[in-house]
Structures are given as C-alpha cells and as structure tokens.
Amino acid sequence: MDAAEVRRRWREIQGGFVDGPGESVLEADALAAEITEALVTALERRRAALRAAWDGDEKADTETLRLALREYRAFIHRLNGDEG
C-alpha cells in the first residue's frame, strides 16, 4: 500500500466521521493495522536480506562482514529515527 492510497483512505475515513463516528474509528483502526502489518513485513524482509548476505558463510571474509555491519548500522539508525 503506497502513501497516496493511505492518504486517500484516511480522507474517506475522516470524511465519514460526522455520519458514522463509530464506523470511522473502526476503519481507522483497520487502516492502522494494515499499515503496521505492511511495515513489519517490510522490516522482516530487509533483515532477512541483511542476514542472507553473511549467514551460513563461516568463511566470510572481513570485507563481506564489514559491509554487512555497515548495512546493519544504516538499518538500525533508520529504525531508531537517527539521521546518520
């Protein structure tokens, strides 16, 4: 689900509040659940890709491990909301 779709759905939810506040809140909760699930799935895929770059290679050279560590650093910084 892309950002434009989320915005479109949010506008619909918000616009329906006057006529059906309870329904709007339920729809907002469902949208939040969908976004959360998509985010968790994307994060798990990224972590799996990072791990695949070195896992199982007991003879991974220092350069491979250095690159893996650099990618983990960037991943963790993004998760933490850090700039760099």
N, C-alpha and C positions, 0 to 999 in steps of 0.2 A: 504494500500500500504506500503510495507516494504522498508527499506533503500536500499537494494540491487536492488530492482525494480526501485527506484528513480534514483540511480546511472546509471543503465543500460539505462534508458530512456534519462537521461541527456547526456550520451556519444553519443547516437544516434542523439540527437538534435544538440549537438556541432559538431559532425562529418558531419552533413548535411549543416553546415553554408556556406561553400565555394560554393556549388552548389545552395543553396537557402537561402540566409541570411534572407529575409523577412519571409519565412516559418519557419525557425528556431526560430526566435523571437516569432512568434505566438505560436509555440509549447512550447517554454519556458514559455510563459505567461499561457498557458493552464495547464502545469505541476505545476506551482506555484499556480494556482487557486485550483487544485485538492489537493495539499498538504495543503494549507490553510484551505480548507473545511474539510479535514480529521482531522486536528489539532483542529479546532473549535468544531467539533463533539465530539472528544475525551475529550476535556476540559469540554464541557457541560455535558457529561455523568458522568465524575468524580465529578463535582459539584453537580449534581443531586443525586449521591450516597452518598456524604457527607451530603447533606440536609436530605435525607431519614433516616439517622441514628438518627436524633433527631426531625425532623419536625413533628408536629401533636401530639407529646407526651408532653402535657402540664405538665405532672408529671415526666418528665425525671429527673433522679437523677443526683446529682453532678458529679458522676464518668462518666456517659454517656456524659454529657456536657463537662467534662474535656477532654475526649478522642476525642470528636468532635472538640473541639478547637485546640487540638494538630494536628489533621489531616488537619484542615484548615490552620494552621500555615505552615505545610510542603507544602501544595498545593500552598499557596501564595508565599512562598520562592522560589519554583520551577518556578512559573510564573515570578517572579522578577529576576530570574537568580542568586539568592543567594545560597551560599553553605550550609548554615545551618539554 
